[in-house]
């Protein structure tokens, strides 16, 4: 089956699942005849056309790529899927075994090591005595440095490693990511991941007392949030409020800072996000020690 036929069938099935009327789907994109030709696999799309229709149908690039390859996960995707399952079920023994098995494989490249380092960070989070290999950190830093195109997957890996990479390298990498901000924020899923990245990196900056760069990141976060309705990403909005409180505390505005941090913690407590509350309380105590 040709790629046009695969995509046409995929679009048709999604449209029917969503019970979406063709007129509303193609409004401002193309006419009905052209769209039906796409569904029949007889019309090839340029990139902009393809992205507009995908967005209209609520399709992510990752979802489309999986369909094109018959929903077969790559070795790294399969590795991460299993790793996250062990992490969320707190099965550190199985996670270590999976990690060691993957490390022992031959012919691993720097992209593979990026996934391995991400899992090493998960293991370290569960078992602080587990050492993160310095050489692997170097390979991954090189991988991010030469990366010319950032996929949603690359972005999520970097999110997980923002606390592992050397601070200077992390900042340099974030500046490179900013160069692709518009493309990364085109899809809502990647926009959310971009926000998570900025919040994670801002925390790292606050810990390192780099308040100037934290303030720069806050401006970026506010710019992205301004493109969304207030009810979207409530979770991230209150995480951001906590980080701003942390910033005010370090900036000498202790009363304002503590009030904002306490307010965010209260919201997560009411909503029974207990693991997050525990983590944020740790950050809270770290912040208080920084200003002693």
C-alpha positions as CSV (number, residue, x, y, z in Angstrom):
1,X,0.0,0.0,0.0
2,X,1.3,3.4,-1.0
3,X,2.0,6.1,1.7
4,X,-0.9,8.2,0.3
5,X,-3.3,5.3,0.7
6,X,-2.2,4.6,4.3
7,X,-2.6,8.3,5.2
8,X,-5.9,8.6,3.4
9,X,-7.3,5.6,5.3
10,X,-5.9,6.9,8.6
11,X,-7.5,10.3,8.1
12,X,-10.8,8.7,7.0
13,X,-11.0,6.5,10.1
14,X,-10.1,9.3,12.4
15,X,-12.8,11.6,10.9
16,X,-15.4,8.9,11.3
17,X,-14.3,8.2,14.9
18,X,-14.8,11.9,15.7
19,X,-18.0,12.2,13.7
20,X,-16.5,15.2,12.1
21,X,-18.2,16.9,9.2
22,X,-16.0,17.4,6.2
23,X,-17.0,21.0,5.7
24,X,-15.9,22.0,9.2
25,X,-12.8,19.8,9.0
26,X,-11.5,21.4,5.8
27,X,-12.6,25.0,6.4
28,X,-9.8,27.3,5.4
29,X,-7.6,24.3,4.3
30,X,-9.0,22.9,1.1
31,X,-12.2,22.0,-0.7
32,X,-14.3,18.9,-0.2
33,X,-13.2,17.3,-3.5
34,X,-9.5,17.6,-2.6
35,X,-10.1,16.2,0.8
36,X,-12.0,13.2,-0.5
37,X,-9.2,12.6,-3.0
38,X,-6.8,12.5,0.1
39,X,-9.0,10.0,1.9
40,X,-9.0,7.8,-1.3
41,X,-5.2,7.9,-1.4
42,X,-5.2,9.8,-4.8
43,X,-3.9,13.2,-3.5
44,X,-0.4,13.8,-2.2
45,X,-0.1,16.6,0.4
46,X,2.7,19.1,0.9
47,X,4.0,19.6,4.5
48,X,1.9,22.6,5.4
49,X,-1.3,21.0,4.0
50,X,-0.5,17.8,5.9
51,X,0.1,19.7,9.2
52,X,-3.1,21.7,8.9
53,X,-5.3,18.7,8.3
54,X,-3.5,16.7,11.1
55,X,-4.1,19.6,13.5
56,X,-7.8,19.8,12.5
57,X,-8.2,16.1,13.2
58,X,-6.3,16.3,16.5
59,X,-3.5,14.0,15.3
60,X,0.0,14.2,16.7
61,X,3.0,13.5,14.5
62,X,4.0,10.6,16.9
63,X,0.6,9.0,16.4
64,X,0.8,9.3,12.6
65,X,4.4,7.9,12.6
66,X,3.3,4.9,14.6
67,X,0.4,4.2,12.2
68,X,2.7,4.5,9.1
69,X,5.0,1.9,10.7
70,X,2.1,-0.3,11.6
71,X,2.3,0.7,15.3
72,X,5.6,-1.0,15.8
73,X,7.7,0.6,18.5
74,X,11.4,1.2,17.9
75,X,13.8,-0.5,20.3
76,X,14.2,2.7,22.3
77,X,10.5,3.3,22.5
78,X,10.0,-0.3,23.7
79,X,12.8,0.2,26.2
80,X,11.3,3.4,27.6
81,X,7.8,1.9,27.7
82,X,9.0,-1.0,29.9
83,X,11.2,1.3,32.0
84,X,8.4,3.7,32.8
85,X,6.1,0.8,33.7
86,X,8.7,-0.5,36.2
87,X,9.3,3.1,37.5
88,X,5.6,3.8,38.1
89,X,5.1,0.5,39.8
90,X,8.2,1.1,41.9
91,X,9.9,-2.1,40.7
92,X,13.5,-0.9,40.9
93,X,15.0,-4.4,40.7
94,X,13.4,-5.1,37.3
95,X,14.2,-1.6,36.1
96,X,17.9,-2.2,37.0
97,X,17.9,-5.6,35.2
98,X,16.3,-4.0,32.1
99,X,18.9,-1.2,32.1
100,X,21.8,-3.6,32.5
101,X,20.6,-5.7,29.6
102,X,20.3,-2.7,27.3
103,X,23.7,-1.3,28.4
104,X,25.3,-4.7,27.4
105,X,24.0,-4.5,23.8
106,X,26.6,-3.8,21.1
107,X,26.5,-1.0,18.6
108,X,24.7,1.5,20.7
109,X,24.9,5.1,19.4
110,X,24.5,8.4,21.3
111,X,20.8,8.5,20.8
112,X,20.6,5.1,22.5
113,X,22.7,6.4,25.3
114,X,20.3,9.3,25.7
115,X,17.5,6.8,26.4
116,X,19.8,4.8,28.7
117,X,20.8,7.9,30.7
118,X,17.1,8.8,31.0
119,X,16.5,5.4,32.6
120,X,19.6,5.7,34.8
121,X,18.1,9.0,36.1
122,X,14.9,7.2,37.0
123,X,16.8,4.5,38.8
124,X,18.8,7.1,40.7
125,X,15.5,8.8,41.7
126,X,14.4,5.5,43.3
127,X,17.8,4.5,44.6
128,X,20.1,7.5,45.2
129,X,23.1,5.1,45.7
130,X,22.9,4.1,42.0
131,X,25.7,6.0,40.2
132,X,25.0,7.7,36.9
133,X,27.9,6.9,34.5
134,X,29.9,10.1,33.7
135,X,30.9,8.8,30.3
136,X,27.3,8.3,29.3
137,X,26.6,11.9,30.4
138,X,29.4,13.1,28.0
139,X,27.9,11.1,25.1
140,X,24.4,12.4,25.7
141,X,25.7,16.0,26.0
142,X,27.3,15.5,22.6
143,X,24.1,14.1,21.2
144,X,22.1,17.1,22.2
145,X,24.8,19.5,21.1
146,X,24.8,18.3,17.5
147,X,21.0,17.6,17.3
148,X,19.7,19.8,14.4
149,X,16.0,18.8,14.7
150,X,14.2,18.2,18.0
151,X,11.4,15.7,18.0
152,X,8.8,15.5,20.8
153,X,10.7,12.4,22.0
154,X,14.0,14.2,22.1
155,X,12.3,17.0,24.1
156,X,10.9,14.6,26.7
157,X,14.3,12.9,27.1
158,X,15.9,16.2,27.7
159,X,13.2,17.1,30.2
160,X,14.1,13.9,32.2
161,X,17.8,14.8,32.0
162,X,17.6,18.5,32.8
163,X,18.9,17.8,36.4
164,X,21.6,15.3,35.2
165,X,23.5,17.2,32.6
166,X,26.2,19.8,33.6
167,X,24.5,23.1,34.3
168,X,26.4,25.1,31.6
169,X,25.7,22.4,28.9
170,X,22.1,22.3,30.0
171,X,21.7,26.1,29.5
172,X,23.4,25.9,26.1
173,X,21.1,23.2,25.0
174,X,18.0,25.0,26.1
175,X,19.1,28.0,24.0
176,X,19.3,25.7,21.0
177,X,15.8,24.4,21.8
178,X,14.5,27.9,21.8
179,X,15.6,28.2,18.2
180,X,12.9,25.6,17.3
181,X,10.3,26.9,19.8
182,X,7.6,27.7,17.2
183,X,7.9,24.2,15.6
184,X,7.9,22.4,18.9
185,X,4.9,24.3,20.2
186,X,2.9,23.7,17.0
187,X,1.2,20.6,18.6
188,X,-0.5,20.9,22.0
189,X,1.3,17.8,23.3
190,X,4.7,19.2,22.5
191,X,3.6,22.6,23.8
192,X,2.9,20.9,27.2
193,X,6.3,19.1,27.1
194,X,8.0,22.4,26.3
195,X,6.3,24.0,29.4
196,X,7.4,21.0,31.5
197,X,11.0,21.5,30.2
198,X,11.0,25.2,31.1
199,X,9.6,24.6,34.6
200,X,12.2,21.8,35.3
201,X,15.0,24.0,34.0
202,X,13.8,27.0,36.0
203,X,14.0,24.8,39.1
204,X,17.6,23.8,38.3
205,X,18.4,27.5,37.8
206,X,16.9,28.5,41.2
207,X,18.9,25.7,42.9
208,X,22.1,27.0,41.2
209,X,21.1,30.6,42.2
210,X,21.0,31.7,38.6
211,X,18.1,34.0,39.1
212,X,18.7,36.0,35.9
213,X,18.3,32.9,33.7
214,X,15.3,31.7,35.8
215,X,13.6,35.1,35.1
216,X,14.3,34.7,31.4
217,X,12.7,31.2,31.5
218,X,9.7,32.6,33.4
219,X,9.1,35.1,30.5
220,X,9.1,32.2,28.1
221,X,6.7,30.2,30.2
222,X,4.3,33.1,30.5
223,X,4.4,33.6,26.7
224,X,3.4,30.0,26.1
225,X,0.7,30.1,28.8
226,X,-0.7,33.2,27.2
227,X,-1.6,31.2,24.1
228,X,-3.9,28.8,26.1
229,X,-7.1,29.2,28.0
230,X,-6.8,29.6,31.8
231,X,-8.3,26.1,32.4
232,X,-5.7,24.4,30.3
233,X,-2.6,23.0,32.0
234,X,-3.9,23.8,35.5
235,X,-1.3,21.4,36.9
236,X,1.6,23.2,35.2
237,X,0.2,26.7,36.1
238,X,0.4,25.9,39.8
239,X,3.8,24.3,39.4
240,X,4.9,27.6,37.8
241,X,3.4,29.5,40.7
242,X,5.5,27.4,43.1
243,X,8.6,28.2,41.1
244,X,7.8,31.9,41.0
245,X,7.4,31.8,44.8
246,X,10.8,30.1,45.1
247,X,12.2,32.9,42.9
248,X,10.7,35.6,45.1
249,X,12.1,33.9,48.2
250,X,15.6,33.9,46.8
251,X,15.2,37.5,45.6
252,X,14.6,38.7,49.1
253,X,10.8,38.9,49.0
254,X,10.4,36.1,51.6
255,X,6.7,36.8,52.5
256,X,5.5,36.9,48.9
257,X,7.6,33.8,48.0
258,X,6.4,31.7,50.9
259,X,2.8,32.7,50.3
260,X,2.9,31.6,46.6
261,X,4.6,28.3,47.4
262,X,2.1,27.5,50.2
263,X,-0.8,28.4,47.9
264,X,0.5,26.0,45.2
265,X,1.2,23.2,47.7
266,X,-2.4,23.6,49.1
267,X,-3.9,23.1,45.7
268,X,-1.9,19.9,45.1
269,X,-2.7,18.7,48.6
270,X,-6.5,19.2,48.1
271,X,-6.3,17.3,44.8
272,X,-4.4,14.5,46.6
273,X,-1.3,14.7,44.4
274,X,0.7,13.4,47.4
275,X,3.9,12.3,45.6
276,X,4.2,15.7,44.0
277,X,3.4,17.4,47.3
278,X,6.3,15.4,48.9
279,X,8.7,16.4,46.2
280,X,7.6,20.1,46.4
281,X,8.0,20.1,50.2
282,X,11.6,18.9,49.6
283,X,12.1,21.8,47.2
284,X,10.5,24.1,49.8
285,X,13.0,23.1,52.5
286,X,15.9,23.4,50.1
287,X,14.8,26.9,49.3
288,X,14.6,27.9,53.0
289,X,18.2,26.5,53.5
290,X,19.4,28.6,50.5
291,X,18.3,31.9,52.3
292,X,19.5,31.0,55.8
